[in-house]
Amino acid sequence: MGELDGWAVALGQTACRYLSRNDHDTLYQTICSDGSSAAGWKLVFFAVVFVLVSFGLWRLFRPA
């Protein structure tokens, strides 16, 4: 779990640094308002949800 937390923190730091440099103020405030650790966990959560929803839609609409 510690390694996963380290990845989330690194991901959050990278994302927050990118968003702050490129004038994405609204997105920066939404994701990075609680710090880089929370930002990383938010991004990991949304990635997992995106993969699950994509897989579900693919299974639903794939050709027979």
Secondary structure, DSSP 8 states (H G I E B T S, - for coil): -HHHHHHHHHHHHHHHHHHHHTT-HHHHHHHHTT-HHHHHHHHHHHHHHHHHHHHHHHHHHS--
